[in-house]
């Protein structure tokens, strides 16, 4: 009889324990992000972003009277926190781009409309901007490519930790380019901590209707922070939130590729465009190429788009991952080539399952449209 009672007691206790696990309280997610030690927690991420800003500033300083020095550019990048965060593949690309952009800066004036491919084998200045010999504005391939190959790559590595802390979630906020105040705006005249880097572009593509990329990322980070603080029982909620964070970051970049391709198309087909107009079109185009190329060879479970799809789109855009670019054709043979931009837009649309309505929304800068 004692054995029966003991067995029954054990069974009852076991059922009670299961019931308690099954009936855990729903995760309580606050509406605001609070972190007492935010600045200290994100020192490493700020260093990466500062390195990228310094590299961009050094390249932008180039002019016909102020050519760039390859060694000086590499001194900013090599051994930096930025380089340490960069994927092995894109690190090789950046080092090559730094040499090419330095060479281009010594090329002088580049009459792309007449020359097509730069005849000096270097490139030079056209319409106030610096292009390599094939018509690529390399500063954009460096900066925008590193948004994925370094910043996103760093964020992904954090999400892969077995156990995350509240400090790790702060780091995800910072490397995205956001702040705990989440202004959903890059307007520094209206916000003390405006969005920058990837967050800036996610905000531009967010209609602020509660369903946009930036809003989804903010909510995912609020959920992730709450899940970490609540303990291991909420690991499933944490992992789901991190997936939403990464997916919406990637999609916001894809939407921005589309935005820039539309912008390039509009500028190229304008009536009697000036050299400055054409250079601005190639600037938008290069931003799209950079935003796309940076995903190449990141872990496949970190992204939706595949390397094969990236290569297909880059080839359509005449900026192959492996090989010489012929971006100048968009200037010298606009009538026959501008349709390639639409073809690339449709390929990106297909990869991410965007709708026609999405594409119309992506044409707009919603921060400017809404004055927020």
N, C-alpha and C positions, 0 to 999 in steps of 0.2 A: 504494500500500500504506500509506503514511504517513497519507493522508487517511482510510482505512478505520479504522486504529488510533486516530486522533484522535477520530473520530466515536464509535467504540466506547467510548473512555475517557470522553467527555462524557456518553454515554448511561448508563454505569455510575455516574458521579458523580451524575447527576440522579436515578437510581433510588435510590441510597444516601441522598440528601438527603430524598426523599419518604418512604423507609422510616423515617428518623429522626423526621420530623414525625408520621407515622402512629403511631409507637410511643412517643409521649411518655409519660412516667411518669404514673400516676394521681395526681390531686391528693391530697396528704396533708393531711387536716383534723384539727387538734388537738382534744382534748376540752375544753380550757379556753381562754378568751379572754384574751390577754395584750396589754397596751398600756402602754408606759412613759410615754407623753405624753398619756394619756387626758384628764385634766382640762384641759390646755391646748388640746387639739384640739376640745373640745366647749363652749368658752366661749360661742359664739354660740347654741347650742341651750339651754344653761342659762339664758341671758338671755330667750329666748322663753318657757320654762317658768315662770320667775320672774315675767314680766309677766302671764301667765295666772293665776298664784296670787295676785298682787296685786289684779287686777281682781275675781276671785272673792271675796277677803277683803273688799274695799270694799263689794261688793253685800250680802254676808252680814251686814254690820254694821247693816243697816237695821232699824228697828223703828218702832212708831207714834210714839215720842218722839224718834226719830233718823232723819228722812227723808233720802233720798239727794239729792245735788246732781248734776244732769246734767253740768255743766261739770267737776266734780271727777272723775267717772267717765271722761269723755272725755279728761281730762288724763292719765289712766293709760294709756289705750289709744292715742290718736292720736299718731303719731310714734314708737311703740314698735317693738321688734323683733317683737313679736307681730303688730301690724298689718301689718308688712312681709311676714310669712310667710302672711298670710291671703289667700284667694282674693278676687278683686274682688267677686264676687257676695256672699259672706258678710260681707265688710267692710261693705257697705251694710246687710245685715241687723243686724249688731252695733250699728252706729251708731243704727239705729232702735230696737233693743231697749234700748239704754242710756237713750234718752229715755223709752221706755215704762216701764221699771222705776223710773226716778226719779219719774215721774208717779204710778205705782202706790203708791210709798212715802209719798206725801202723802195717800192716800185714806182712811187710818184703817181701822177695822174693816170687813170685807167678809163679810156673812152670805150666803155662796154658796147655801146650802140654801134660803133664802127668796128671794133676789134673782135667782138664776140669773146672768145677765149683770149685772155691776156697774152699778148705776143711776147712780153718780157719773161714769161714763165714764172712770174711771181704773183701778179695781181697788183692792186693799188687802190687809189681813192676814186670813187665814182659817186657823184651826187652827194658828196659829204660823208660817205661811209666807206669803210675799209673792206675790200673783198679779196679772197684768194683768186688764183688764175681761172678757176672754173665758175666764178660768180657766187660763191658762198660767203656769207658774212660770218666768219668763224667765231666771233665773240658770242654769237647766239648759240652756236653748236656747243661751245664750251659751257656757258652759263646754264642754258635751258637743259642741256643733256645731263648736267650734274644735278639738276633738280631730282632726277630719277636715280642716276647712277651713283650718286653720293648721298643726297638727303633722304630719298625714299629707301635706298639700300640700307642706310644706317637705321632708319625707323623699323624696317623689316627685321633687322638683326635683333633689335630690342624685343620685338613681339615674339621672337622665337625662344626667349628665355623660358626655362621650366617654371620658375617662380618669379613673378613680377612684383615690384613694390610700388607704392604711391609715387616715389621719386621717378620710377621708370615711366609712369604715365605723364608726369610733368615733362619728361624728355621728349615724349611723342608729341606733346603740344608744341614745344619749342622748335623741333626740327622741321615740323610742318610749316613753321613761320607764323604761328598764331600766338596768343597770349591768353592767360586765364580769363580775361574779360571778354574774349571772343566778340570783337566788334562787327565781324562780317563786313569789313570795309578796310580799304587801304588808304583812306583819306586822313592824313595826319592833321589836317586843320580841324577835324571834328572828333578825333579820338586820340587819347593819350598813348595808346599802344596799338597803332594801326597794323593790319595784317601785312605780311611781306612774304617773299619767296612763294612756295606752292600755295600757301593760304591766300595770298593776294589773288591768285588766278581762280582758285575755287570760289572765292567771294564774287568775282566778276561773273562767274557762270551760275550763280545762285540767285533765283528770283525772290528769295526771302519769303517764300510762301509756306515754309515749314517742311518742304520736301527736297530741298536742293542739296548739292554736294557738300557745301560748307556746313550747312545745318546738320546733315547726317553725321559728318565728322565730329562736330561739336558734341552732339548727343552721344555718339559712340565713346568719346573720351570721358564724358560725364559718367556714363555707365561703367566704363573700365575702371575709373577711379573708385566708384562706389563698390564695385565687385572686389577689387583688391583690398579695400578697407574692411569689407564684410567677411573675408576669409575664404579658405579653400572650398567651402561648400558652394561657392558661387563661381567656380572656375569655368563652368560652361558658359555663363553669362559674360564672363571676361573674354573668353576666346571668340565668342560671337561678335562682341563689340569691336575687338581688334580686327576681325575680318571686315566689318563694315567700314572701319577707319581706312584700311588699306585699299579696299575696293573703290571707295568714293574718291580717294586721292588719285588713283589711277584714272578713273572715269573723268574727273575734273581736268586732268591733263589731256585726255583724248578730246574732250569738248573744246579745249583751248587750241589744240591742233586744228580742229575744224574752224574755229573762229578766225585763226590767222590765215588759213587757206582762203577763206571767203574774203578777208581783207586784202590779201595779195591779188586775188582775182579782180576785185573791184578797182584797185589802183592800176593794174596792168591794162585794163580795158577802158580806162578813162580817155576822154578826147584830148589828144595832143599832150600826153604826159611829159613833164620836164624830167631832166636827169634826176632831180631830187625826188620826184614822184616815183620814178622807176626804182631808184635805190630804196625808197621806203617800201615799195612792193616786195623787193627782194629781202628786205629786213623782216617783214611779216612772214614771208615764206621760210626764211632761215630759222625763225623762232619755232615754226611748226616742225621743221626738220629736226631741230634740237630736242624739242619735247618728245618726239617720236623715237629718235635714235638712242636716247638715254636708257630705254628699257631693254635694249639688246643685251642678251646673255646674263640678265639677272635670273635668279632661280625661278623656274617656271611656276612653282606653287606660290610665288610672290605676285603674280600678275595674270591677267587674262590673255593679253596679246602674246602670240608666239614669235620666235625669231623669224620663222618663215613668212609670217604676215608682215612683220616689220620690214624685212628685206623686199618683199613685193611692193609695199607702199613707197619705200625709199627709192626703189628703181623707177617707179612711176614718176616720182618727183625729180628724177635725174640727179639724185644725191645718194648713190649707192654706198652701202656700208663699207664695201671693199671695192675700191676703184675711184676713178676721177669723176668729179661732178661736172655737169654741163648745165648749170643753173642759168647761165647767160642766155640760153636759148629762149627763156621766157621773155627776154628783152629783145633779142634779135629776130625771133620767129614767133611773136606773141600769138598771132592768129591760129597757127597750127598747134601750139603747145599749151595754151591756157586751159584747154579742156582737160589736161592732165590733173589740174588742181581739183576739178569736180570729180574725176575718177578716184583720186586719193580720198576725198571727202567721203565718197560712197563706200570705199573699202573700210575706212574707220567706222563709219556708221554700221556696217555689217558686223564687224568684229565685236562691237559693244552693244548691239541691239538697240541703237538709238532710233527714234521715230522721226518722221518728217517735221513734226511739231518741235521736237528737241532741237533739230538742226536750225530751225528758225530762231529759237531761243538762244542758241549758242552764238548767233551773230551779234548779240548785244552784250555790252558791258553793263550788268545790272546795278553795279554800285553807282555808276554815273547816271544811269537811267532813273534810278530812284533817289539820287542825291543823298545817299546814306553814309 
